[in-house]
Amino acid sequence: MNIKLFSLLILLFFEFLNFCYSITIEFIASVYDVGDDFQEVIVSGFNRYSKEHNLDIEIHRTSLSSLNSTKHVNDYAAFIEAKLKKKNKDIDIIFIDNIYANRFVDHVADLSKYLSKDIIDSYSTGIAPKIGYVGEKLVTMPIFIDVGVLFSNKELLDKYDRKPPKTWDELIETADYINKREKEKGNTDMFKYFAGYSNNELATCSTVELLYSFRDTIDSDIPNFKSNNALRALEKAKEIKEKISSDEEFRLPETELFNVVFQGNTLFFRFFYLPFEFMFYVTPLPGEKEGISASCTGGQSIIINNNISEEKKIAAGKIIDYFLSNESQKNYTLNNGKFSALKEMYYDDEVCSKIDCNLFRNLQLVSRPIHVWRNYDEYSIKLRNYMFDYLFGDITAKETLQKMDNIAFISSIDYSSDIGSVVIIITAILIILIISSIGIIFNKKYQYYLIMYNKTSWFIMLLGLCILISTNFTLLGQINDFKCVSHILIPIFGMSLFVYPTLIYEIIHFPETNKYSEIVKKYKEYIILGLIAIDVLYGILIYSISPYQAKPVYIEEEKNFNTCIIESKPYLVLFIIMYVFKFLVTFAIAVLTFTEYNTGKIYNEMRTITIYFYCNALLIILFIGINIFSSNHFYIQYILKIATVSTITFINYICIIWVRMYYEKSSNTGDEFNLKKNRHGASSSLSNSQMSVSNNPKITIISKIISYHNNTNSSNDNTLAKSGDKVFSSNYSTSQDFRSTSRLNN
């Protein structure tokens, strides 16, 4: 007795340990048919399997249905998405509809890391990869699929010695023939063809199947909306409706369909496979030509919550391996009427003894366009509404396809397109012009260019212009996260390279001797390189965190396009810091440009700086405005940005090369010399008042800046008188004297 009791205690102890160390996986699913026990079958089946193989994994199931929930079932996908976005860890594996891989891609684990290689390889062909992959990530795997087929009335076809149609034209001809014969016999209420264009997801499937059935070969992809194939498909759909059907039959709700079907007076209808062989021939849907068909897939798939622990992900992977195994899939097909995405299933003798494997082998499966929009439901509604407008309205097939094309793709300016080619040519021409300017600047005939900037500064400025115009390339091709960051950083960095030498130049030539100008003059190359280094490091930081994300903008009746947004506020702070710094640099240049505008020794240089600075200011404000107040028109949005960047670059090029040359040549004429002399005379008459202002202890900064602005004397590297407060010298050198002096100072 004691031994038996001891043995029982030991057994209970090990059972307790097993309970403590087993992993419970929370499984959630939506049940649309409360009489369907499939979920209970697969969960209980795995739990038995786990015990038999000592996996120490148990599934706990939560099912949402009309009996225990209202809101959740009505929008199950939104409910799951909200849970995952909140980093919820209460659910581990989730049943979803086959259409939602793209919607959940950011919140689920990559199944290729947790499923066995044998399972992944066995599902590597057929419809499964098209349902499960988003890019390189295996988001989901189909537990079962539904397939679209054609049901043809056996009694009516046999009565008139007809076979199920293999082409759409055969469908029209057969339906027309039988309908006429039946009318002759008094049957005027025959339901000729239900196409599935009720106001729900079935209509999207019917549209996809129609298009896919008009491809050129079995191996061809679904025709694009701009193709003649697509045009013929839509025209054929309307022909079917007008010749053998009606608006009422085409859009009959599926809830009413089976009331009509079982009256025995329905000739053809399209629906997902059901075991109706006792009344109907069940065959693939027709195509434009014999041998081409289409079958839209439905069904349910499974995903793993990416927020759970690695231990749970591994356990979840073992569960999915079990669900997808050949043995489990065979059981689901034979006993639950759930059809497998595993192609080899339809070559199994036992399976083929229960279902028509020949039908399933010959179905040409097509998935719905689940990867077009992140929110597939919104896309599907738009697509089928356009189809309704065509079938039951006055819009043409071409107009319908154009609308479908607009919403189906994220538009971009392709490199090889007409606009893309023009942008590339203009950009290349500007880069060539900028680079060729080196020959002018360094030519002995035009040595006055080196009065303003030395060779290093010129190289930096021209490089900045080349980088600035390269912004155009970030607007070509599909906009992605990298291009979003580049579109902001490249023009800022390019403009910085262009303006830093100007800032240094103006500090050096400040019209009053000061220690800061002397320091900047002594270390100007190091200061410029230091500023550039800060920009480079800041750019590397921003690229590394990639704060911008390319998000699609969906515009009614217009082309969709990607726009760039920052979703995280902390990242926004980085850009605010950068913008504030650039604003301070710009503000400093604005103040110094105004201050030194009439300084005699750098008179021509300041005219050049003034022109390109204020032109840049206006164009940069325009560029920022375009980015903030975006147009909803794709081409306006992008072309305005490209035009603004190109204009900024071109104006800067014109100013620093040709406007500078104009002022230099003008200064060599007598009129220009007399003009400068008259300006100096006018200035001299103000010298006493300026000196008194300078010596006035109550003088304001603004007054002093205005005083500098009105003065035409040389800059601080000429002699400036010092008497208490610094005053300006009234000495004025001739044009040739100031040129030679400036060369020495630079």
Secondary structure by P-SEA (a helix, b strand, c coil): caaaaaaaaaaaaaaaaaaaabbbbbbbbbbcccccaaaaaaaaaaaaaaaaacccbbbbbbbbcccccccccccaaaaaaaaaaaccccccbbbbccccccccccccccccccccaaaaaaaccccccccccccccccccccbbbbbbbbccaaaaaaacccccccaaaaaaaaaaaaaaaaaacccccccccccccccaaaaaaaaaaaaaacccccccccccccaaaaaaaaaaaaaaacccccccccccccaaaaaaaccccccccccccccccccccccccccccccbbbbbbbbbccccccccaaaaaaaaaaaaaaacaaaaaaaaaccccccccccccccaaaaaccaaaaaaacccccccccccccaaaaaaaaaaaaaaaacccccaaaaaaaaaaaacccccccccaaaaaaaaaaaaaaaaaaaccccccccccccccccccaaaaaaaaaaaaaaacccccccccccaaaaaaacaaaaaaaaaacaaaaaaaaaacccccaaaaaaaacaaaaaaaaaaaaaaaaaaaaaaccbbbbbbbbccbbbbbbbbbccaaaaaaaaaaaaaaaaaaaaaaaaaaaacccccaaaaaaaaaaaaaaaaaaaaaaaaaaaaccccaaaaaaaaaaaaaaaaaaaaaaacaaaaaaaaaaacaaaaaaaaaaaaaaaaaaaaaaaaaacccccaaaaaaaaaaccccccccbbbbcccbbbbcccccaaaaaaaaaaac
